[in-house]
Amino acid sequence: MAENSSCCTSEDSCHSGDTDVQVGAVTTTYQVSGMTCGHCEGAVSSEISEITGVSSVQAVAATGLVTVVSQAPLDDEAVRAAVDEAGYELVGQAA
């Protein structure tokens, strides 16, 4: 029989819906310049989260990195427009 690939552990405990991993999801990390505080993180996250297909956004001002989880790859120009709308500059995808 094939290995168990369910969310349940060998101890029969299941994970709740509190996980960030999504089947078929695409995770992309962007470099954004100009973020300096929590308000900046919130503004960038709010604008990017309005893009169709985006399920989560995590912005970190200290590093300038914004991690986006979406149902499909995002159009870089849509992300750029959202970051611009928030008042910051999209440098590009992080390496």
Biopython code that builds the backbone (N, CA, C, O; Angstrom):
import numpy as np
from Bio.PDB.StructureBuilder import StructureBuilder

atoms = [
    (1, "MET", "N", (0.839, -1.177, 0.000)),
    (1, "MET", "CA", (0.000, 0.000, 0.000)),
    (1, "MET", "C", (0.884, 1.240, 0.000)),
    (1, "MET", "O", (1.969, 1.231, 0.582)),
    (2, "ALA", "N", (0.433, 2.290, -0.640)),
    (2, "ALA", "CA", (1.210, 3.524, -0.743)),
    (2, "ALA", "C", (1.297, 4.210, 0.611)),
    (2, "ALA", "O", (0.448, 4.018, 1.481)),
    (3, "GLU", "N", (2.357, 5.026, 0.772)),
    (3, "GLU", "CA", (2.508, 5.787, 2.004)),
    (3, "GLU", "C", (1.324, 6.702, 2.228)),
    (3, "GLU", "O", (0.751, 7.239, 1.280)),
    (4, "ASN", "N", (0.964, 6.876, 3.477)),
    (4, "ASN", "CA", (-0.151, 7.752, 3.823)),
    (4, "ASN", "C", (0.242, 9.198, 3.541)),
    (4, "ASN", "O", (1.224, 9.692, 4.095)),
    (5, "SER", "N", (-0.507, 9.871, 2.697)),
    (5, "SER", "CA", (-0.189, 11.256, 2.371)),
    (5, "SER", "C", (-1.258, 12.214, 2.887)),
    (5, "SER", "O", (-1.384, 13.340, 2.406)),
    (6, "SER", "N", (-2.024, 11.751, 3.873)),
    (6, "SER", "CA", (-3.052, 12.625, 4.430)),
    (6, "SER", "C", (-2.418, 13.589, 5.421)),
    (6, "SER", "O", (-1.218, 13.515, 5.690)),
    (7, "CYS", "N", (-3.217, 14.482, 5.955)),
    (7, "CYS", "CA", (-2.721, 15.444, 6.935)),
    (7, "CYS", "C", (-2.606, 14.837, 8.314)),
    (7, "CYS", "O", (-2.125, 15.499, 9.234)),
    (8, "CYS", "N", (-3.030, 13.601, 8.489)),
    (8, "CYS", "CA", (-2.987, 12.953, 9.796)),
    (8, "CYS", "C", (-1.610, 12.360, 10.042)),
    (8, "CYS", "O", (-0.980, 11.832, 9.125)),
    (9, "THR", "N", (-1.151, 12.447, 11.270)),
    (9, "THR", "CA", (0.139, 11.883, 11.641)),
    (9, "THR", "C", (-0.029, 10.403, 11.944)),
    (9, "THR", "O", (-1.143, 9.882, 11.980)),
    (10, "SER", "N", (1.080, 9.748, 12.156)),
    (10, "SER", "CA", (1.024, 8.322, 12.475)),
    (10, "SER", "C", (0.354, 8.077, 13.825)),
    (10, "SER", "O", (-0.088, 6.963, 14.107)),
    (11, "GLU", "N", (0.278, 9.121, 14.665)),
    (11, "GLU", "CA", (-0.402, 9.008, 15.949)),
    (11, "GLU", "C", (-1.896, 9.305, 15.826)),
    (11, "GLU", "O", (-2.574, 9.483, 16.838)),
    (12, "ASP", "N", (-2.410, 9.359, 14.616)),
    (12, "ASP", "CA", (-3.818, 9.622, 14.332)),
    (12, "ASP", "C", (-4.300, 10.999, 14.772)),
    (12, "ASP", "O", (-5.488, 11.184, 15.039)),
    (13, "SER", "N", (-3.396, 11.955, 14.849)),
    (13, "SER", "CA", (-3.829, 13.321, 15.148)),
    (13, "SER", "C", (-3.830, 14.107, 13.841)),
    (13, "SER", "O", (-2.889, 14.036, 13.051)),
    (14, "CYS", "N", (-4.876, 14.833, 13.642)),
    (14, "CYS", "CA", (-5.007, 15.592, 12.403)),
    (14, "CYS", "C", (-4.735, 17.062, 12.656)),
    (14, "CYS", "O", (-4.967, 17.583, 13.747)),
    (15, "HIS", "N", (-4.242, 17.707, 11.628)),
    (15, "HIS", "CA", (-4.017, 19.148, 11.691)),
    (15, "HIS", "C", (-5.330, 19.859, 11.425)),
    (15, "HIS", "O", (-6.162, 19.380, 10.655)),
    (16, "SER", "N", (-5.508, 20.992, 12.057)),
    (16, "SER", "CA", (-6.698, 21.796, 11.777)),
    (16, "SER", "C", (-6.410, 22.659, 10.556)),
    (16, "SER", "O", (-5.366, 22.499, 9.925)),
    (17, "GLY", "N", (-7.290, 23.546, 10.221)),
    (17, "GLY", "CA", (-7.130, 24.415, 9.063)),
    (17, "GLY", "C", (-6.168, 25.551, 9.297)),
    (17, "GLY", "O", (-6.156, 26.503, 8.516)),
    (18, "ASP", "N", (-5.352, 25.497, 10.346)),
    (18, "ASP", "CA", (-4.455, 26.595, 10.689)),
    (18, "ASP", "C", (-3.101, 26.504, 9.999)),
    (18, "ASP", "O", (-2.126, 27.055, 10.511)),
    (19, "THR", "N", (-3.006, 25.848, 8.888)),
    (19, "THR", "CA", (-1.729, 25.701, 8.210)),
    (19, "THR", "C", (-1.628, 26.659, 7.034)),
    (19, "THR", "O", (-2.634, 26.990, 6.406)),
    (20, "ASP", "N", (-0.401, 27.108, 6.737)),
    (20, "ASP", "CA", (-0.173, 28.029, 5.627)),
    (20, "ASP", "C", (0.036, 27.292, 4.310)),
    (20, "ASP", "O", (0.016, 27.910, 3.246)),
    (21, "VAL", "N", (0.237, 25.982, 4.368)),
    (21, "VAL", "CA", (0.491, 25.213, 3.162)),
    (21, "VAL", "C", (-0.826, 24.944, 2.441)),
    (21, "VAL", "O", (-1.794, 24.466, 3.033)),
    (22, "GLN", "N", (-0.838, 25.260, 1.163)),
    (22, "GLN", "CA", (-2.041, 25.059, 0.368)),
    (22, "GLN", "C", (-1.688, 24.231, -0.860)),
    (22, "GLN", "O", (-0.701, 24.510, -1.541)),
    (23, "VAL", "N", (-2.488, 23.223, -1.139)),
    (23, "VAL", "CA", (-2.244, 22.378, -2.296)),
    (23, "VAL", "C", (-2.415, 23.212, -3.565)),
    (23, "VAL", "O", (-3.428, 23.890, -3.736)),
    (24, "GLY", "N", (-1.429, 23.159, -4.443)),
    (24, "GLY", "CA", (-1.498, 23.887, -5.705)),
    (24, "GLY", "C", (-1.191, 25.366, -5.583)),
    (24, "GLY", "O", (-1.318, 26.105, -6.560)),
    (25, "ALA", "N", (-0.788, 25.811, -4.405)),
    (25, "ALA", "CA", (-0.512, 27.232, -4.208)),
    (25, "ALA", "C", (0.884, 27.576, -4.727)),
    (25, "ALA", "O", (1.782, 26.734, -4.766)),
    (26, "VAL", "N", (1.036, 28.838, -5.124)),
    (26, "VAL", "CA", (2.310, 29.354, -5.599)),
    (26, "VAL", "C", (2.789, 30.389, -4.587)),
    (26, "VAL", "O", (2.051, 31.311, -4.241)),
    (27, "THR", "N", (4.020, 30.239, -4.114)),
    (27, "THR", "CA", (4.596, 31.196, -3.176)),
    (27, "THR", "C", (5.689, 31.977, -3.892)),
    (27, "THR", "O", (6.616, 31.394, -4.454)),
    (28, "THR", "N", (5.572, 33.303, -3.867)),
    (28, "THR", "CA", (6.545, 34.177, -4.514)),
    (28, "THR", "C", (6.992, 35.227, -3.507)),
    (28, "THR", "O", (6.172, 35.781, -2.775)),
    (29, "THR", "N", (8.292, 35.499, -3.471)),
    (29, "THR", "CA", (8.825, 36.514, -2.577)),
    (29, "THR", "C", (9.337, 37.684, -3.398)),
    (29, "THR", "O", (10.096, 37.508, -4.351)),
    (30, "TYR", "N", (8.911, 38.883, -3.014)),
    (30, "TYR", "CA", (9.286, 40.105, -3.705)),
    (30, "TYR", "C", (10.124, 40.984, -2.790)),
    (30, "TYR", "O", (10.001, 40.922, -1.566)),
    (31, "GLN", "N", (10.981, 41.806, -3.399)),
    (31, "GLN", "CA", (11.738, 42.815, -2.669)),
    (31, "GLN", "C", (11.040, 44.151, -2.881)),
    (31, "GLN", "O", (10.816, 44.571, -4.016)),
    (32, "VAL", "N", (10.697, 44.821, -1.773)),
    (32, "VAL", "CA", (10.007, 46.106, -1.826)),
    (32, "VAL", "C", (10.850, 47.118, -1.055)),
    (32, "VAL", "O", (11.278, 46.843, 0.066)),
    (33, "SER", "N", (11.090, 48.282, -1.649)),
    (33, "SER", "CA", (11.865, 49.299, -0.946)),
    (33, "SER", "C", (10.944, 50.357, -0.351)),
    (33, "SER", "O", (9.874, 50.652, -0.885)),
    (34, "GLY", "N", (11.392, 50.921, 0.776)),
    (34, "GLY", "CA", (10.667, 52.006, 1.404)),
    (34, "GLY", "C", (9.879, 51.628, 2.640)),
    (34, "GLY", "O", (9.423, 52.516, 3.361)),
    (35, "MET", "N", (9.701, 50.346, 2.915)),
    (35, "MET", "CA", (8.957, 49.948, 4.114)),
    (35, "MET", "C", (9.848, 50.127, 5.338)),
    (35, "MET", "O", (10.992, 49.672, 5.345)),
    (36, "THR", "N", (9.331, 50.786, 6.373)),
    (36, "THR", "CA", (10.131, 51.021, 7.573)),
    (36, "THR", "C", (9.448, 50.593, 8.869)),
    (36, "THR", "O", (10.091, 50.571, 9.919)),
    (37, "CYS", "N", (8.160, 50.254, 8.817)),
    (37, "CYS", "CA", (7.445, 49.966, 10.069)),
    (37, "CYS", "C", (6.245, 49.049, 9.810)),
    (37, "CYS", "O", (5.988, 48.638, 8.678)),
    (38, "GLY", "N", (5.528, 48.743, 10.880)),
    (38, "GLY", "CA", (4.347, 47.894, 10.785)),
    (38, "GLY", "C", (3.251, 48.488, 9.917)),
    (38, "GLY", "O", (2.536, 47.763, 9.225)),
    (39, "HIS", "N", (3.118, 49.817, 9.955)),
    (39, "HIS", "CA", (2.120, 50.464, 9.107)),
    (39, "HIS", "C", (2.443, 50.225, 7.640)),
    (39, "HIS", "O", (1.550, 49.963, 6.834)),
    (40, "CYS", "N", (3.721, 50.316, 7.299)),
    (40, "CYS", "CA", (4.155, 50.059, 5.922)),
    (40, "CYS", "C", (3.818, 48.628, 5.505)),
    (40, "CYS", "O", (3.311, 48.384, 4.410)),
    (41, "GLU", "N", (4.113, 47.689, 6.407)),
    (41, "GLU", "CA", (3.817, 46.278, 6.132)),
    (41, "GLU", "C", (2.328, 46.088, 5.864)),
    (41, "GLU", "O", (1.936, 45.383, 4.934)),
    (42, "GLY", "N", (1.509, 46.726, 6.689)),
    (42, "GLY", "CA", (0.053, 46.607, 6.537)),
    (42, "GLY", "C", (-0.447, 47.201, 5.242)),
    (42, "GLY", "O", (-1.322, 46.629, 4.591)),
    (43, "ALA", "N", (0.105, 48.356, 4.853)),
    (43, "ALA", "CA", (-0.324, 49.009, 3.613)),
    (43, "ALA", "C", (0.008, 48.149, 2.398)),
    (43, "ALA", "O", (-0.825, 47.975, 1.508)),
    (44, "VAL", "N", (1.229, 47.611, 2.363)),
    (44, "VAL", "CA", (1.648, 46.770, 1.240)),
    (44, "VAL", "C", (0.825, 45.484, 1.217)),
    (44, "VAL", "O", (0.338, 45.070, 0.166)),
    (45, "SER", "N", (0.675, 44.858, 2.379)),
    (45, "SER", "CA", (-0.099, 43.611, 2.452)),
    (45, "SER", "C", (-1.535, 43.819, 2.005)),
    (45, "SER", "O", (-2.087, 42.995, 1.276)),
    (46, "SER", "N", (-2.137, 44.906, 2.436)),
    (46, "SER", "CA", (-3.524, 45.206, 2.098)),
    (46, "SER", "C", (-3.717, 45.359, 0.593)),
    (46, "SER", "O", (-4.653, 44.800, 0.022)),
    (47, "GLU", "N", (-2.834, 46.115, -0.042)),
    (47, "GLU", "CA", (-2.962, 46.339, -1.492)),
    (47, "GLU", "C", (-2.734, 45.058, -2.287)),
    (47, "GLU", "O", (-3.488, 44.761, -3.214)),
    (48, "ILE", "N", (-1.702, 44.300, -1.931)),
    (48, "ILE", "CA", (-1.410, 43.064, -2.671)),
    (48, "ILE", "C", (-2.512, 42.032, -2.459)),
    (48, "ILE", "O", (-2.832, 41.271, -3.372)),
    (49, "SER", "N", (-3.091, 42.000, -1.267)),
    (49, "SER", "CA", (-4.132, 41.002, -0.989)),
    (49, "SER", "C", (-5.391, 41.228, -1.825)),
    (49, "SER", "O", (-6.229, 40.333, -1.932)),
    (50, "GLU", "N", (-5.531, 42.404, -2.413)),
    (50, "GLU", "CA", (-6.689, 42.682, -3.271)),
    (50, "GLU", "C", (-6.543, 42.111, -4.676)),
    (50, "GLU", "O", (-7.508, 42.106, -5.440)),
    (51, "ILE", "N", (-5.361, 41.632, -5.028)),
    (51, "ILE", "CA", (-5.148, 41.025, -6.346)),
    (51, "ILE", "C", (-5.883, 39.688, -6.375)),
    (51, "ILE", "O", (-5.762, 38.889, -5.447)),
    (52, "THR", "N", (-6.632, 39.451, -7.424)),
    (52, "THR", "CA", (-7.382, 38.206, -7.572)),
    (52, "THR", "C", (-6.459, 36.994, -7.478)),
    (52, "THR", "O", (-5.429, 36.927, -8.149)),
    (53, "GLY", "N", (-6.845, 36.043, -6.637)),
    (53, "GLY", "CA", (-6.096, 34.807, -6.503)),
    (53, "GLY", "C", (-5.125, 34.789, -5.339)),
    (53, "GLY", "O", (-4.595, 33.733, -4.994)),
    (54, "VAL", "N", (-4.880, 35.951, -4.720)),
    (54, "VAL", "CA", (-3.959, 36.015, -3.589)),
    (54, "VAL", "C", (-4.659, 35.501, -2.339)),
    (54, "VAL", "O", (-5.757, 35.951, -2.010)),
    (55, "SER", "N", (-4.024, 34.551, -1.636)),
    (55, "SER", "CA", (-4.629, 34.002, -0.428)),
    (55, "SER", "C", (-3.933, 34.474, 0.841)),
    (55, "SER", "O", (-4.549, 34.480, 1.906)),
    (56, "SER", "N", (-2.664, 34.871, 0.755)),
    (56, "SER", "CA", (-2.004, 35.436, 1.931)),
    (56, "SER", "C", (-0.811, 36.287, 1.514)),
    (56, "SER", "O", (-0.197, 36.068, 0.469)),
    (57, "VAL", "N", (-0.501, 37.268, 2.367)),
    (57, "VAL", "CA", (0.628, 38.169, 2.130)),
    (57, "VAL", "C", (1.319, 38.386, 3.461)),
    (57, "VAL", "O", (0.666, 38.638, 4.473)),
    (58, "GLN", "N", (2.644, 38.289, 3.462)),
    (58, "GLN", "CA", (3.417, 38.599, 4.661)),
    (58, "GLN", "C", (4.524, 39.557, 4.263)),
    (58, "GLN", "O", (5.429, 39.195, 3.511)),
    (59, "ALA", "N", (4.451, 40.784, 4.769)),
    (59, "ALA", "CA", (5.461, 41.798, 4.506)),
    (59, "ALA", "C", (6.314, 41.988, 5.748)),
    (59, "ALA", "O", (5.796, 42.020, 6.864)),
    (60, "VAL", "N", (7.633, 42.116, 5.553)),
    (60, "VAL", "CA", (8.564, 42.320, 6.663)),
    (60, "VAL", "C", (9.400, 43.561, 6.354)),
    (60, "VAL", "O", (10.276, 43.532, 5.490)),
    (61, "ALA", "N", (9.121, 44.641, 7.063)),
    (61, "ALA", "CA", (9.806, 45.910, 6.812)),
    (61, "ALA", "C", (11.313, 45.799, 7.022)),
    (61, "ALA", "O", (12.083, 46.390, 6.265)),
    (62, "ALA", "N", (11.742, 45.060, 8.028)),
    (62, "ALA", "CA", (13.166, 44.954, 8.363)),
    (62, "ALA", "C", (14.002, 44.412, 7.205)),
    (62, "ALA", "O", (15.158, 44.799, 7.033)),
    (63, "THR", "N", (13.414, 43.515, 6.412)),
    (63, "THR", "CA", (14.146, 42.910, 5.297)),
    (63, "THR", "C", (13.697, 43.449, 3.946)),
    (63, "THR", "O", (14.407, 43.309, 2.950)),
    (64, "GLY", "N", (12.512, 44.068, 3.911)),
    (64, "GLY", "CA", (11.952, 44.530, 2.651)),
    (64, "GLY", "C", (11.340, 43.404, 1.830)),
    (64, "GLY", "O", (11.017, 43.592, 0.657)),
    (65, "LEU", "N", (11.181, 42.240, 2.441)),
    (65, "LEU", "CA", (10.652, 41.090, 1.708)),
    (65, "LEU", "C", (9.148, 40.955, 1.919)),
    (65, "LEU", "O", (8.634, 41.133, 3.023)),
    (66, "VAL", "N", (8.464, 40.635, 0.831)),
    (66, "VAL", "CA", (7.023, 40.415, 0.859)),
    (66, "VAL", "C", (6.767, 39.042, 0.243)),
    (66, "VAL", "O", (7.053, 38.818, -0.933)),
    (67, "THR", "N", (6.230, 38.134, 1.038)),
    (67, "THR", "CA", (5.947, 36.783, 0.567)),
    (67, "THR", "C", (4.458, 36.677, 0.279)),
    (67, "THR", "O", (3.622, 36.963, 1.135)),
    (68, "VAL", "N", (4.141, 36.260, -0.945)),
    (68, "VAL", "CA", (2.756, 36.186, -1.404)),
    (68, "VAL", "C", (2.425, 34.751, -1.780)),
    (68, "VAL", "O", (3.157, 34.114, -2.537)),
    (69, "VAL", "N", (1.312, 34.243, -1.244)),
    (69, "VAL", "CA", (0.809, 32.928, -1.626)),
    (69, "VAL", "C", (-0.431, 33.168, -2.478)),
    (69, "VAL", "O", (-1.348, 33.885, -2.078)),
    (70, "SER", "N", (-0.443, 32.552, -3.663)),
    (70, "SER", "CA", (-1.558, 32.750, -4.593)),
    (70, "SER", "C", (-1.934, 31.438, -5.256)),
    (70, "SER", "O", (-1.194, 30.456, -5.202)),
    (71, "GLN", "N", (-3.096, 31.447, -5.878)),
    (71, "GLN", "CA", (-3.594, 30.242, -6.544)),
    (71, "GLN", "C", (-2.827, 29.942, -7.825)),
    (71, "GLN", "O", (-2.770, 28.791, -8.257)),
    (72, "ALA", "N", (-2.239, 30.965, -8.433)),
    (72, "ALA", "CA", (-1.482, 30.823, -9.678)),
    (72, "ALA", "C", (-0.412, 31.907, -9.680)),
    (72, "ALA", "O", (-0.499, 32.855, -8.899)),
    (73, "PRO", "N", (0.590, 31.787, -10.538)),
    (73, "PRO", "CA", (1.600, 32.849, -10.612)),
    (73, "PRO", "C", (0.942, 34.200, -10.895)),
    (73, "PRO", "O", (0.005, 34.292, -11.688)),
    (74, "LEU", "N", (1.445, 35.238, -10.239)),
    (74, "LEU", "CA", (0.871, 36.576, -10.394)),
    (74, "LEU", "C", (1.580, 37.345, -11.501)),
    (74, "LEU", "O", (2.753, 37.107, -11.789)),
    (75, "ASP", "N", (0.862, 38.253, -12.104)),
    (75, "ASP", "CA", (1.435, 39.160, -13.081)),
    (75, "ASP", "C", (2.273, 40.188, -12.321)),
    (75, "ASP", "O", (1.761, 40.878, -11.439)),
    (76, "ASP", "N", (3.557, 40.291, -12.662)),
    (76, "ASP", "CA", (4.445, 41.215, -11.959)),
    (76, "ASP", "C", (3.947, 42.652, -12.026)),
    (76, "ASP", "O", (4.149, 43.417, -11.084)),
    (77, "GLU", "N", (3.303, 43.029, -13.118)),
    (77, "GLU", "CA", (2.797, 44.399, -13.243)),
    (77, "GLU", "C", (1.631, 44.657, -12.290)),
    (77, "GLU", "O", (1.463, 45.775, -11.804)),
    (78, "ALA", "N", (0.832, 43.634, -12.022)),
    (78, "ALA", "CA", (-0.265, 43.782, -11.058)),
    (78, "ALA", "C", (0.306, 43.980, -9.655)),
    (78, "ALA", "O", (-0.194, 44.795, -8.879)),
    (79, "VAL", "N", (1.358, 43.225, -9.342)),
    (79, "VAL", "CA", (2.002, 43.365, -8.037)),
    (79, "VAL", "C", (2.655, 44.742, -7.944)),
    (79, "VAL", "O", (2.543, 45.413, -6.917)),
    (80, "ARG", "N", (3.339, 45.170, -9.013)),
    (80, "ARG", "CA", (3.979, 46.482, -9.038)),
    (80, "ARG", "C", (2.951, 47.592, -8.816)),
    (80, "ARG", "O", (3.198, 48.524, -8.050)),
    (81, "ALA", "N", (1.809, 47.492, -9.479)),
    (81, "ALA", "CA", (0.752, 48.507, -9.335)),
    (81, "ALA", "C", (0.224, 48.537, -7.904)),
    (81, "ALA", "O", (-0.035, 49.614, -7.366)),
    (82, "ALA", "N", (0.062, 47.377, -7.284)),
    (82, "ALA", "CA", (-0.435, 47.312, -5.909)),
    (82, "ALA", "C", (0.573, 47.939, -4.946)),
    (82, "ALA", "O", (0.191, 48.689, -4.047)),
    (83, "VAL", "N", (1.853, 47.634, -5.132)),
    (83, "VAL", "CA", (2.899, 48.190, -4.272)),
    (83, "VAL", "C", (2.983, 49.706, -4.469)),
    (83, "VAL", "O", (3.135, 50.455, -3.504)),
    (84, "ASP", "N", (2.883, 50.153, -5.725)),
    (84, "ASP", "CA", (2.880, 51.595, -6.020)),
    (84, "ASP", "C", (1.696, 52.275, -5.340)),
    (84, "ASP", "O", (1.836, 53.361, -4.778)),
    (85, "GLU", "N", (0.538, 51.638, -5.392)),
    (85, "GLU", "CA", (-0.675, 52.197, -4.779)),
    (85, "GLU", "C", (-0.491, 52.365, -3.262)),
    (85, "GLU", "O", (-1.029, 53.294, -2.660)),
    (86, "ALA", "N", (0.270, 51.460, -2.667)),
    (86, "ALA", "CA", (0.547, 51.527, -1.238)),
    (86, "ALA", "C", (1.581, 52.605, -0.916)),
    (86, "ALA", "O", (1.737, 52.996, 0.241)),
    (87, "GLY", "N", (2.287, 53.085, -1.942)),
    (87, "GLY", "CA", (3.268, 54.147, -1.739)),
    (87, "GLY", "C", (4.713, 53.675, -1.635)),
    (87, "GLY", "O", (5.573, 54.373, -1.097)),
    (88, "TYR", "N", (4.964, 52.475, -2.163)),
    (88, "TYR", "CA", (6.311, 51.903, -2.074)),
    (88, "TYR", "C", (6.758, 51.464, -3.460)),
    (88, "TYR", "O", (6.005, 51.570, -4.428)),
    (89, "GLU", "N", (8.000, 50.968, -3.549)),
    (89, "GLU", "CA", (8.543, 50.579, -4.851)),
    (89, "GLU", "C", (8.862, 49.093, -4.887)),
    (89, "GLU", "O", (9.568, 48.579, -4.019)),
    (90, "LEU", "N", (8.337, 48.406, -5.897)),
    (90, "LEU", "CA", (8.655, 47.003, -6.102)),
    (90, "LEU", "C", (10.005, 46.939, -6.808)),
    (90, "LEU", "O", (10.147, 47.418, -7.933)),
    (91, "VAL", "N", (10.996, 46.346, -6.143)),
    (91, "VAL", "CA", (12.323, 46.188, -6.737)),
    (91, "VAL", "C", (12.291, 45.034, -7.721)),
    (91, "VAL", "O", (12.894, 45.108, -8.791)),
    (92, "GLY", "N", (11.591, 43.968, -7.362)),
    (92, "GLY", "CA", (11.483, 42.777, -8.207)),
    (92, "GLY", "C", (11.326, 41.548, -7.343)),
    (92, "GLY", "O", (11.162, 41.648, -6.127)),
    (93, "GLN", "N", (11.377, 40.394, -7.969)),
    (93, "GLN", "CA", (11.291, 39.147, -7.219)),
    (93, "GLN", "C", (12.601, 38.937, -6.488)),
    (93, "GLN", "O", (13.669, 39.187, -7.045)),
    (94, "ALA", "N", (12.533, 38.486, -5.264)),
    (94, "ALA", "CA", (13.730, 38.222, -4.473)),
    (94, "ALA", "C", (14.381, 36.929, -4.960)),
    (94, "ALA", "O", (13.701, 35.989, -5.372)),
    (95, "ALA", "N", (15.691, 36.905, -4.904)),
    (95, "ALA", "CA", (16.435, 35.735, -5.382)),
    (95, "ALA", "C", (16.344, 34.589, -4.410)),
    (95, "ALA", "O", (16.912, 33.525, -4.656)),
]
sb = StructureBuilder()
sb.init_structure("model")
sb.init_model(0)
sb.init_chain("A")
sb.init_seg("    ")
for serial, (resi, resn, name, xyz) in enumerate(atoms, 1):
    if name == "N":
        sb.init_residue(resn, " ", resi, " ")
    sb.init_atom(name, np.array(xyz, "f"), 0.0, 1.0, " ", f" {name:<3s}", serial, name[0])
structure = sb.get_structure()
